[in-house]
Amino acid sequence: MSRIPRGFTLVELMVVLGIVAILALMMIPTYHQRSVREQIVEALPLAEIAKTPVALSWTLARTFPADNAAAGLPATEKIVSNFVSALSVEGGAIHITFGNRAYSQIRGKVLTLRPAVVEDAPVVPVAWVCGVAAPPGKMTVKGANKTDVAKDYLPARCR
């Protein structure tokens, strides 16, 4: 009587384990980028407090506030959150500086939200262009873009 082999050999198990380890190592950078991107997305709602006065300034006077004081906002370093160490307004553009509990890849980096307007149509509301994203068609983007967050970490709407 011959014996029928059952199960796997040690070599086969080691090959499978090696393949699983390689696949896991390939996923770590993707997971980390996603975690950094989630921090950026979580920080974006803080800019809402600046969007309203900036848009209102455009609607009423056809100009954008030069700084936080002109927008009626607290000082730059007073607008903070878990991942944001400062929020400033410059010529209508909103600059979010990451810090506090943010990952080291974005700590000290800036993400800019710039207003986009249709200059000859005052009834069209202000649209916001995030990071290095392209402006909506037939709209003019105002303010300087100081975004220095790596493109890999930016959310899809900011690329």
C-alpha positions in Angstrom: 0.0 0.0 0.0 1.3 3.4 -0.9 0.6 6.4 1.2 -1.1 9.4 -0.3 0.6 12.7 0.8 -1.6 15.2 2.4 -1.0 18.8 3.3 1.8 21.1 2.2 5.5 20.9 2.5 7.5 23.4 4.5 8.9 24.9 1.3 5.4 25.5 -0.2 4.3 27.2 3.1 7.4 29.5 3.1 6.8 30.5 -0.6 3.2 31.5 0.2 4.3 33.3 3.4 6.9 35.2 1.3 4.3 36.3 -1.3 1.9 37.5 1.4 4.7 39.5 3.1 5.6 41.1 -0.2 2.0 42.1 -0.9 1.7 43.5 2.7 4.8 45.6 2.3 3.5 47.0 -1.0 0.3 48.1 0.7 1.9 50.0 3.6 2.8 53.2 1.6 -0.7 53.3 0.1 -2.2 53.0 3.6 0.0 55.8 4.9 -0.8 58.2 2.1 -4.5 57.6 2.7 -4.0 58.4 6.4 -2.2 61.7 5.6 -4.9 62.5 3.0 -7.6 61.9 5.7 -6.0 64.4 8.0 -6.0 67.0 5.2 -9.7 66.3 4.5 -10.5 66.6 8.2 -8.7 70.0 8.4 -10.5 71.5 5.4 -13.8 72.3 7.2 -11.9 74.8 9.3 -11.6 77.0 6.2 -15.4 77.4 6.2 -15.1 80.2 8.8 -13.0 82.2 6.4 -14.9 81.4 3.2 -18.1 83.3 4.2 -16.5 86.7 4.9 -14.2 86.5 1.9 -17.2 85.7 -0.4 -19.3 88.4 1.2 -16.5 90.9 0.6 -16.5 90.0 -3.1 -20.3 90.3 -3.3 -20.5 93.7 -1.6 -17.3 95.5 -2.7 -15.8 93.5 -5.6 -12.6 93.1 -3.6 -11.1 90.5 -1.4 -9.9 91.1 2.1 -6.1 91.6 2.4 -5.7 89.7 5.7 -7.5 88.1 8.6 -8.3 91.5 10.2 -9.9 92.8 7.0 -12.0 89.7 6.8 -13.1 90.1 10.5 -11.3 87.0 11.6 -9.1 86.4 14.6 -5.3 86.5 14.3 -3.7 83.8 12.1 -2.3 81.7 15.0 -5.7 81.8 16.9 -7.5 79.7 14.2 -6.3 76.2 15.0 -7.5 72.6 15.2 -6.0 69.1 15.8 -4.2 69.2 12.5 -4.0 73.0 11.7 -1.6 75.3 13.4 -2.7 78.5 11.6 -5.2 79.8 9.1 -4.6 83.0 7.2 -6.3 85.1 4.6 -4.2 86.9 2.0 -5.9 88.7 -0.9 -8.9 86.4 -0.6 -6.8 83.2 -0.7 -7.1 81.0 2.5 -3.9 79.4 3.6 -4.1 76.4 5.9 -0.8 75.6 7.7 -0.7 72.1 9.1 0.8 71.4 12.5 -0.2 70.3 16.0 -1.0 66.5 15.6 -0.5 66.4 11.9 1.8 63.7 10.4 5.3 64.9 9.8 4.8 64.7 6.0 2.5 67.7 6.2 3.6 69.5 9.4 4.6 73.0 8.5 3.2 72.6 5.0 0.5 74.9 3.5 -2.6 74.2 1.5 -4.3 77.1 -0.2 -8.0 77.6 -1.1 -8.3 80.3 -3.7 -11.5 82.1 -4.7 -12.7 81.8 -8.4 -15.1 84.4 -9.7 -16.7 85.6 -12.9 -15.6 89.2 -12.9 -18.4 90.6 -15.1 -21.3 88.6 -13.5 -21.8 89.7 -9.9 -24.6 87.2 -9.2 -22.4 84.2 -9.8 -21.2 82.9 -6.4 -17.6 82.5 -5.5 -16.2 79.0 -6.2 -13.2 77.7 -4.3 -10.2 76.1 -6.0 -8.3 73.8 -3.6 -4.5 73.3 -4.0 -3.3 72.8 -7.5 -6.7 72.0 -9.0 -7.8 73.7 -12.2 -10.3 76.5 -11.9 -13.8 76.1 -13.2 -14.3 77.2 -16.8 -14.8 80.9 -17.5 -13.8 81.8 -13.9 -10.8 83.8 -12.8 -8.8 82.6 -9.8 -7.7 85.3 -7.3 -5.0 85.2 -4.7 -1.6 83.5 -4.6 -1.3 79.7 -4.4 1.2 78.8 -1.6 0.3 75.1 -1.6 3.5 73.1 -0.9 1.8 69.8 0.2 3.1 66.9 -2.0 0.6 66.1 -4.7 0.4 62.5 -3.5 -1.1 63.6 -0.2 -3.7 66.0 -1.6 -7.3 64.9 -1.8 -8.7 64.3 -5.3 -10.5 67.6 -5.4 -7.2 69.5 -4.7 -5.1 67.9 -7.5 
